[in-house]
Amino acid sequence: MPVNKPTLKTCKKGHKFYKSSDCPICPICEEERKPTDHFLSLIAAPARRALEREGIITLEKLATLSEKEILTLHGIGKSTLPKLNTALRNAGYTLLKAQ
């Protein structure tokens, strides 16, 4: 599969960045909006966006899901689960067991 040559792009805020895909996400804006003291700060941006897209922005809400449900979200991979499980455990929660 051929790799696209990185293209210079400019976001709505005027940040310039190179991307080799059609992904519209500005890495500078993404870094600026990354939480610093929240469980979402522990995971990669695609996984964070996947949870935010589903309205999962609290550990309480996250704890209502199973690992299987979380893994169905586009942007979340198996490497994210240990980080989420640690954050949940530290707050006294666990993910639901698959049924």
C-alpha positions as CSV (number, residue, x, y, z in Angstrom):
1,M,0.0,0.0,0.0
2,P,1.6,3.3,-1.0
3,V,2.2,5.9,1.6
4,N,0.9,9.4,0.9
5,K,3.4,12.3,0.9
6,P,2.8,14.6,3.9
7,T,0.9,17.7,2.9
8,L,1.1,21.1,4.7
9,K,-2.3,21.9,6.2
10,T,-3.7,24.8,8.1
11,C,-6.4,24.5,10.8
12,K,-9.2,26.9,11.6
13,K,-7.0,28.5,14.2
14,G,-4.2,29.1,11.8
15,H,-1.9,26.3,13.0
16,K,0.2,24.8,10.2
17,F,1.0,21.1,10.3
18,Y,1.9,18.2,8.0
19,K,-0.4,15.2,7.5
20,S,-0.1,12.3,5.1
21,S,-3.7,11.4,5.5
22,D,-7.1,13.1,5.0
23,C,-7.5,13.3,8.8
24,P,-8.7,16.9,9.6
25,I,-7.4,16.8,13.2
26,C,-4.9,19.5,14.0
27,P,-2.2,18.0,16.3
28,I,-1.5,21.4,17.8
29,C,-5.2,22.0,18.7
30,E,-5.4,18.5,19.9
31,E,-2.5,19.0,22.3
32,E,-4.0,22.3,23.5
33,R,-7.3,20.7,24.5
34,K,-5.8,17.5,26.1
35,P,-6.8,17.3,29.7
36,T,-4.0,17.5,32.3
37,D,-5.6,16.1,35.4
38,H,-8.4,13.8,34.2
39,F,-8.4,10.1,33.4
40,L,-8.7,11.1,29.7
41,S,-5.3,12.6,29.9
42,L,-3.8,9.1,30.3
43,I,-4.9,7.8,26.9
44,A,-4.0,8.6,23.3
45,A,-6.0,11.3,21.5
46,P,-7.9,8.9,19.2
47,A,-9.1,6.9,22.2
48,R,-10.0,10.1,24.1
49,R,-12.0,11.4,21.2
50,A,-13.8,8.0,20.9
51,L,-14.9,8.2,24.5
52,E,-15.8,11.9,24.3
53,R,-17.9,11.2,21.1
54,E,-19.9,8.7,23.2
55,G,-20.3,11.1,26.1
56,I,-18.1,9.0,28.3
57,I,-16.2,11.8,30.2
58,T,-16.4,10.5,33.7
59,L,-15.2,7.3,35.4
60,E,-18.7,6.7,36.6
61,K,-20.0,6.5,33.1
62,L,-17.0,4.5,31.9
63,A,-17.7,1.9,34.7
64,T,-21.1,1.2,33.1
65,L,-19.4,-0.4,30.1
66,S,-17.7,-3.7,29.5
67,E,-14.2,-4.1,27.9
68,K,-15.9,-5.6,24.9
69,E,-18.2,-2.5,24.5
70,I,-15.2,-0.1,24.9
71,L,-13.2,-2.0,22.3
72,T,-16.0,-1.6,19.7
73,L,-15.4,2.2,19.8
74,H,-13.4,3.4,16.8
75,G,-10.1,4.8,18.1
76,I,-9.7,2.5,21.1
77,G,-7.4,-0.5,21.0
78,K,-6.3,-3.1,23.5
79,S,-3.4,-0.9,24.7
80,T,-5.9,1.6,26.1
81,L,-7.7,-0.9,28.4
82,P,-4.9,-1.2,31.0
83,K,-4.8,2.6,31.4
84,L,-8.6,2.8,31.8
85,N,-8.6,-0.1,34.2
86,T,-5.9,1.5,36.4
87,A,-7.8,4.8,36.5
88,L,-11.1,3.0,37.4
89,R,-9.4,0.9,40.0
90,N,-7.7,3.9,41.6
91,A,-11.2,5.5,41.9
92,G,-12.8,2.4,43.3
93,Y,-14.6,1.2,40.0
94,T,-14.2,-1.7,37.6
95,L,-15.5,-2.3,34.1
96,L,-18.5,-4.5,33.8
97,K,-17.8,-8.1,32.9
98,A,-18.9,-9.2,29.4
99,Q,-22.2,-10.9,29.4
